[in-house]
Amino acid sequence: MKKLNVGVIGCGSIARKRHIPEFKANPRAEYVGCYDMNLERASYVQENFGGRIYASIEEMLADPAIDAVSVCTSNATHAPVTIDALNKGKAVLCEKPMATSYEECLAMEKTAQECGKLLMIAHNQRFAAAHVKAKELLDSGSLGKVISFQTTFGHRGPEFWSADQSVNTWFFDKTAASMGATADLGIHKLDLIMFLLSDTVQSVSAITDTLDKKDSSGNRIGVDDNMVSILRMKKGAIGTLVASWTYYGDEDNSTVLYCENGILRIYDNPQFPIEVVMKDRSRAYYEVGMIQNNDEKVQANSGVIDAFVDAAIDGTKPAVPLDEAIGAMKAIFACLESSSSKKSVEL
Ligand SMILES: NC(=O)c1ccc[n+]([C@@H]2O[C@H](COP(=O)([O-])OP(=O)(O)OC[C@H]3O[C@@H](n4cnc5c(N)ncnc54)[C@H](O)[C@@H]3O)[C@@H](O)[C@H]2O)c1
């Protein structure tokens, strides 16, 4: 069996905790090597995971032994690095947020189509066990249609996660990150809601703000640290989506769906990943796995790497279809526009 030979660009936290370990654990993939503009980080990866260190992105992309790359760099580089890799004939798994503008998203899609190469965005929430189970329950029809929802992703901030564990992290820098919690965490929940409801966003109203995070000079950072939004979905459901970098305690990664026949709570009850309360107050609990947590040293398999490897080798439609990833990004850009215009935005 021909294995998918993979190179990883960017050797920070997500590469070390997810991409490289999961490529190495996948029998259909071969982790070949990495590149990072910070040589110390590439050396750390080589010491811990083996493989070679490339001298540049160009050198990796020129290597005919590489079939696919993971783009694990800061947000503003996602589009140019992805487009370059596709043009050099590589399949690409690009981290979220896909890009920093809608135009960039479309340019990435166009390049993937023209080159006939796979481009998948690493929207891992749809692979979490409870989300897979929730989708199954919703699709079975037992709960009826979703009337309204609330979904949240909040943690204490990327300065506790990224390779540079300080307020100097690129996540706080407008040029490198472009967007803050809205795109960093909001995109996960937008993709999830669209996936669970098999629906797209009709309109959004949002407030984004920088309420608490400060840089090393004590000034507020250049990107948002909180977003509260109201969504109307095309099929009629309405709900709230909250993204925050200022939950200074446990992470909140919960979603509650209020349906015609009952309520579906996901990662909302600390004991049970899924709790279903039916109209007659009967309850069911599902002990499926917990979701990956930023504070864990070694994360549980996210499923997103395996899905990419399968789609790249088998030539099948990826589990995160590109049009859905772009649809979710469109809603993120609409949230930012709504916050600055103080108006609801139709998509
Ligand atoms: N899917 C998820 O759940 C998830 C979780 C965390 C991070 N991410 C995403 O992954 C990406 C990386 O985040 P991270 O937490 O690993 O950040 P990080 O700061 O830990 O690592 C990023 C690395 O990329 C390198 N880099 C930046 N620009 C580069 C370039 N042009 N060429 C080569 N190397 C470059 C940096 O030197 C750094 O080592 C971000 O876009 C982030 O949003 C996704």
The ligand as an SDF file (V2000), in Angstrom:
LIG
                    3D

 44 48  0  0  0  0  0  0  0  0999 V2000
   -7.8660   23.0060   15.2000 N   0  0  0  0  0  0  0  0  0  0  0  0
   -7.5840   23.3900   16.4310 C   0  0  0  0  0  0  0  0  0  0  0  0
   -8.2340   22.9780   17.3970 O   0  0  0  0  0  0  0  0  0  0  0  0
   -6.4350   24.3260   16.6540 C   0  0  0  0  0  0  0  0  0  0  0  0
   -5.9010   24.4770   17.9480 C   0  0  0  0  0  0  0  0  0  0  0  0
   -4.8230   25.3390   18.0970 C   0  0  0  0  0  0  0  0  0  0  0  0
   -4.3150   26.0450   17.0340 C   0  0  0  0  0  0  0  0  0  0  0  0
   -4.8750   25.9120   15.7920 N   0  0  0  0  0  0  0  0  0  0  0  0
   -4.3860   26.7070   14.6390 C   0  0  0  0  0  0  0  0  0  0  0  0
   -3.0980   26.2230   14.2600 O   0  0  0  0  0  0  0  0  0  0  0  0
   -2.2890   27.3050   13.8140 C   0  0  0  0  0  0  0  0  0  0  0  0
   -0.9950   27.2900   14.6230 C   0  0  0  0  0  0  0  0  0  0  0  0
   -1.3120   27.4840   15.9890 O   0  0  0  0  0  0  0  0  0  0  0  0
   -0.3500   27.0150   17.1600 P   0  0  0  0  0  0  0  0  0  0  0  0
   -1.1660   27.0550   18.3790 O   0  0  0  0  0  0  0  0  0  0  0  0
    0.3650   25.7750   16.8060 O   0  0  0  0  0  0  0  0  0  0  0  0
    0.6560   28.2420   17.1660 O   0  0  0  0  0  0  0  0  0  0  0  0
    2.1660   28.2430   17.6780 P   0  0  0  0  0  0  0  0  0  0  0  0
    2.5500   29.6510   17.8770 O   0  0  0  0  0  0  0  0  0  0  0  0
    2.3330   27.3030   18.7970 O   0  0  0  0  0  0  0  0  0  0  0  0
    2.9670   27.6410   16.4180 O   0  0  0  0  0  0  0  0  0  0  0  0
    3.0050   28.2760   15.1680 C   0  0  0  0  0  0  0  0  0  0  0  0
    4.3670   28.0070   14.5530 C   0  0  0  0  0  0  0  0  0  0  0  0
    4.3670   28.4430   13.1990 O   0  0  0  0  0  0  0  0  0  0  0  0
    5.6280   29.0130   12.9140 C   0  0  0  0  0  0  0  0  0  0  0  0
    5.4880   29.8860   11.7570 N   0  0  0  0  0  0  0  0  0  0  0  0
    4.7480   31.0160   11.6390 C   0  0  0  0  0  0  0  0  0  0  0  0
    4.8510   31.5160   10.3800 N   0  0  0  0  0  0  0  0  0  0  0  0
    5.6490   30.6670    9.7040 C   0  0  0  0  0  0  0  0  0  0  0  0
    6.1190   30.6430    8.3690 C   0  0  0  0  0  0  0  0  0  0  0  0
    5.7770   31.5740    7.4810 N   0  0  0  0  0  0  0  0  0  0  0  0
    6.9220   29.6210    8.0120 N   0  0  0  0  0  0  0  0  0  0  0  0
    7.2810   28.6640    8.8970 C   0  0  0  0  0  0  0  0  0  0  0  0
    6.8720   28.6390   10.1710 N   0  0  0  0  0  0  0  0  0  0  0  0
    6.0610   29.6330   10.5730 C   0  0  0  0  0  0  0  0  0  0  0  0
    6.0310   29.7340   14.1970 C   0  0  0  0  0  0  0  0  0  0  0  0
    7.4250   29.9540   14.2670 O   0  0  0  0  0  0  0  0  0  0  0  0
    5.5210   28.7650   15.2600 C   0  0  0  0  0  0  0  0  0  0  0  0
    6.5070   27.8570   15.6670 O   0  0  0  0  0  0  0  0  0  0  0  0
   -3.1130   28.5710   14.0240 C   0  0  0  0  0  0  0  0  0  0  0  0
   -3.6810   29.0090   12.8260 O   0  0  0  0  0  0  0  0  0  0  0  0
   -4.2080   28.1630   14.9990 C   0  0  0  0  0  0  0  0  0  0  0  0
   -5.4100   28.8650   14.8240 O   0  0  0  0  0  0  0  0  0  0  0  0
   -5.9070   25.0510   15.5980 C   0  0  0  0  0  0  0  0  0  0  0  0
  1  2  1  0
  2  3  2  0
  2  4  1  0
  4  5  1  0
  4 44  2  0
  5  6  2  0
  6  7  1  0
  7  8  2  0
  8  9  1  0
  8 44  1  0
  9 10  1  0
  9 42  1  0
 10 11  1  0
 11 12  1  0
 11 40  1  0
 12 13  1  0
 13 14  1  0
 14 15  2  0
 14 16  1  0
 14 17  1  0
 17 18  1  0
 18 19  2  0
 18 20  1  0
 18 21  1  0
 21 22  1  0
 22 23  1  0
 23 24  1  0
 23 38  1  0
 24 25  1  0
 25 26  1  0
 25 36  1  0
 26 27  1  0
 26 35  1  0
 27 28  2  0
 28 29  1  0
 29 30  1  0
 29 35  2  0
 30 31  1  0
 30 32  2  0
 32 33  1  0
 33 34  2  0
 34 35  1  0
 36 37  1  0
 36 38  1  0
 38 39  1  0
 40 41  1  0
 40 42  1  0
 42 43  1  0
M  CHG  2   8   1  16  -1
M  END
$$$$
